[in-house]
């Protein structure tokens, strides 16, 4: 049964982001991963979206909202329609449907479907892109296969055979013909794909709400119908690329190949015991300084032109007190560094001083699984710095540039 | 009138430095203050004001949070007492405040006492934990004291091709000096091998590249030189005393003009102190130096910033032996922070006590023969505040 009206949208561009070696660091989450996908996309396309939709099944906050820090990290805070969908793995496709419905003639929408293990950022408009996204059918029924009650910590699961069968029944009844399936039971999904002549799944790890959009982007050279189903919530979406969609697919495949080929050591990165420190935090301070913290915004001295971070009251070079706000570049060169065994989080913490391309200097932590040297080329990546006051303090950390 | 040439130290004394579980903050304060006043040969009643230096009163349950501690420890009511703090320059800043007091003619005799009780909490819970938890939520989060000096060590070693062995020799030299200081925290000499094999704290600095966590107190009594000439048995003269503050606690790390090869604060404070004291060739005019060797790398940078040698030549100066006992310009004959430890508020005062002992010919085994001019230097925070004092025998 197909819904009465279907608003499609046009895909302008997309970006896949995967963690190093396909294994996230303990200071990464759905928000940082979404930023890693969306930042290069926004810089490349030089657009400022009017709509931002976050889809994730691992939202860091149960209450208070998750899309806000993402908007800040992307430099989109301010005038913006911002929404989040956090119920189900099908929400990556639901976000596309919602975005399509919201876009008026000239508007641009950014959908970030994201989990810690991977994210896809998609830029949409009414018309004029490289592919057509057509929401097909949607379906809902009450099916408690996997659930956790609010304000409890216990996850429940029904009999796995019931879970996969129910999802499969709902999914396969939706549309006919070859299709890709995204279900939490990946083997059942693979069987369904083989049965209907759908394409195999190229992703090595399961990406939750990002999985279906990621498969769409990776397969952008030919039309694809994809169905995502879990817990009685099902979405079917079709993508119809034009000729120039290849670049986007190739770029995404390169990201996948690069991270698949990177070796991680046999041990996963050690978890961080965030409770080992109890940092001073202040909500007014966080709000006042959100631009320097989350947007890496410094001040350009109006008198002598020097770019300073954080934005000071007085220019240390010329003494002037007038500044223009400007985001620093996130790439640079290491001036000096150390590995500190005294800082209590983790066995050791890399610290680096980085001179950023185009001006400004950064001093901060190195990403947990990485090492840098004097003169290394590096880039700044968004990470969790600490959880003081049970607020996630996002900030920038130093990462080896060849990783990006 | 200005301090230089006009202010005298007429009494000086320090407690032993170490882990003193049997003595609290007030005990250490009383011990140093009483001994300094006795050394000055005056009655406590004649002292008009006191200045108290303590950098981390949070480690003591806030006993040293204000000057009230002096009134409590030695019976000083109702005279004025002010607590002074300026990171690791706290001790010297306390003496400088007292010197300004007497130079202004506000009080005839002034007591300056630096006290730090750091071991009432486990050493991990002291500076590292406080730096981790109390500092700005994002800027420089992850910085520790050894971590920040390690940044300079790495930059310096890369730029000038200096090795860890050279740094280790600072520790060897100063622990050797400290073996002749019955008040030092650690009095056992160490070998290069021990220094290199010690557990790494922040690469490349190991445990023996770092000053320990220590309790201690030291005090001086100050008067005008003209008062001292008339009334004191013996005294030393403050020839120069200068403090320089160059940048913010966090912002300095984000300033591209910092090359991580030295500290502008030391250079500025030294230049001003040398000018006050009429010194143009510190390497040859000074008889001894007490400088801020919180980490081995810091002493090497201090040689350059204090003008004892040129930029990049600090390692060479150390290797030459010129800064060891018996050398041309002995540095940290007391054992320095490496051997004495660093009870923050007391350190600068201890340095001035050490210089005073040499200038009065009473430094015993450590004595520099015929010492006439000495320099003390402390460096605070991320190196954004420095204090330099030059003391001399009366002319």
Interface residues (C-beta under 8 A of the other chain):
Chain A: X277 X278 X279 X280 X281 X282 X285 X286 X289 X292 X293 X308 X309 X310 X312 X316 X317 X335 X336 X337 X338 X339 X340 X341 X342 X343 X344 X349 X351 X353 X355 X359 X360 X361 X362 X363 X364 X365 X374 X385 X386 X388 X393 X395
Chain B: X128 X129 X132 X133 X134 X135 X136 X137 X138 X139 X140 X141 X142 X143 X144 X146 X147 X150 X151 X152 X153 X154 X155 X158 X199 X200 X201 X202 X203 X204 X247 X250 X251 X253 X254 X255 X256 X257 X260
